Amino acid sequence: MSERSDRPDPDPSVPVTLSARYFDDMYEAHRDPWNFETSPYEAGKYDRTLAALPNEKYTAALEVGCSIGVLTARLAPRCTQLLSLDLSQRALDRARERCAGLPQVRFERREMPAEFPSGRFDLLVLSEVLYYLSPADLQLMLGRSARALLPGGHLLAVHWTPVVHDYPQTGDQVHGALLAAPGLKHLHGERHEQYRLDLFERV
């Protein structure tokens, strides 16, 4: 007879952060699962993302959830150093190929928020990534993000707003949490048909 664990069964009603396996399966099935390379919607959203950045150049930037590096390649010329992170090794391999000619970019596989990098940054880009986190992990992520930003540094968040059944949260939920996060001053916001963008400054 097997011993019964004292640990309670997970509550299926409580959202959990999506695992690395979820993303690796996506990238195994499709080289570009969200059509970052070819979608006019994505290209237009990246245009707005870059246009929202107040500074022409950032010294030390952090991009969380870089995927296959399409936004990374466009963001890199605005950065002296850019650290780009993702949970999926498959995605990172493709991002490294894309950005091979950009020596200021460094890629690392990290599980966020548990493996949030040390160091201070004057730019943090959170594009299409926060709704993969559980509410508890989101709060950890926001606290660590604020502490990692230098005073006057910028945090730019961009997220799809329609409900996705697989995702623990919606874009509106994560942006609502950002607007309530201590240490961040809201500078600018945009709501588009299928996504929203909010820019914050570390105070």
N, C-alpha and C positions, 0 to 999 in steps of 0.2 A: 504494500500500500504506500502510495506516495504521501509525503508530508504536505499538509496544507500550509501555504504561505500566510504569514500574518499581514502581508501587504494587501490592502483592499484592491479590488478590481478597478481599472480605470473607469471613470464616469464618462460614458460616450457623449454626454451633453456638454462637456467642457472642451473647448477647442484646444488642440495641441499643435505645436510647431511642426511644419512639414519636414520630413527627414531627407537626408542626402539621397537615399534610395529613390524617393519620389522624383527628384530631379535627374539623377543618373538614368532612370528608366525613360524619362522624357527625351534626353539627349541621345540615348541609344536608339530610340525609335525614329527620331528626326534630327537632322544636323542643326536645324534652326527652328525649334518648336514653336516659337512665337513670331516667326517671320520678321525678325529684326532687320535682316539684310535687305528685304524686298518690299516691305509694307510702306505705302505712302503715309499711312497713319503714324507709324513709328518715326519716319523721317521728319514729319511735321512736328511731332512731339519733341524730338531731339532738338529741332530748331528753337522751339520755345524754351526748352530746358537751358540751352546755352545762352539764349538772349536774356534770360532772367538773372544770370550771374552778374552782380554789380561790378566786380573787378575784372579787368582785362587779363590779369595774371595772378595766379596763386602760387605760394611757395611750396606748401606741403598739403596735398589733397588726398582724401580717402574716398574711394568709391566702393560701396557695399552692394554685392549682387551684380557683378559685371557681366555675367553670362558669357556670351561668345565674343564680347569686346567691341561691339559696334559703337555704342556710346563712348566707350573708353577711347577709341581711336579719335573721336571728334573732340573729346574733352582734353586729351593729352597736350595739345599745343597751348592750352591755357594754363598749364601747370609746370613748374620747375621740377617737381617730383610728384608722382601719382602712384599710390598704393591701391590696387584693385583686388577685391576679394570675391570669392564665390565658394559655395558649398560643394559644387559638382566639379570633380576632376576632369570629366569629359568636356565641360564647358570651358574650363581654364586652359586646356590644351589647345582648343580652337582660338581662344582669345590671344594666347601667346603667339600663335601663327599670324594672326591678323596684325598684331602690334609689334612684330619682330623688329621693325625699323624705328621704333620709338624708345630710345634708351632711358628716358625719364620714367617709364612705366615699369612697375614691379607687380607681379601677380603672386597671390598666396591663397591656398585653400584654408578656409577657417569656418568654424561653426559659430554662428552669431546667435545671441550675444555672449555666449560662454567664452569664446576666444577673441574677444575684442582686442585689437592690437594696442600695444603701449605707444606712447608718443603723443604729440600735440599737432593739430592740423588747423589750417586757416580755411579749409573747405571740406565739407562732408556732403557727398551726394548719395541720396537714398532714393533710387529710381526703381519702382516696381519690385519692391522687396519686403516692406514692412508687413504687408497683409499675410505673408507666409508665417508670421510669428503668432504664438498664442498671446492673449492679453497680458499674462504675467511676463513672458519673455519680451514683449513690446515695451513694458515699463522699464525693464532692465536695460534694454537697448537705448531707450531715450535718455536715461540717466547717464549711461556711459558715453553716449554721443555728446551730450552737453559738456561733460567733464573733459572730453578729448579736444573740444574746440578751444582755440585760443580766444582771448577776449577780442571782440570785433569780428571773429571768424563767422563764416556763413554755413548754414545747413540748408540744403535744397532737397525737398521731397516732392516726388511726382508719382502718382498712382492711378491706375485704372479704377473707375468708380462702380461699374455694374457688379452685381453679386456673382461670384464664381463659387460653385458648390464645394469644390475641393479646398478652398482657402479658409483658414480660421477666422479671418476678418475681412472687412471691405475697405476700400480706399478711404471712404468717408470716416469710418471708425478710426483708422490710424491717423488721419489728419486731425480729427477731433482730439485725439490724445496728444498730438504734437502741439496743438494750439493751447492746451492746458499744461504743458510741461514747464517746470520751473527752469529759469536760467536762459530761456530763449525768447527773444523779442520778435514778433511777427512783422516783417517788412513789406511783404507783397503776396498776393494770392490771385490765382486765376482758376476759374471753373470752365472747362470745355465740355463738349458733348459727352465724352467718354472717359475723361480723366481730369484730375485737379492737380494744381501745382502750388506749393507754398514755400516761401523763402523766409528764413529766420536768421537772426544775428545773436551771437553769444554775448550776454551782458554780465 
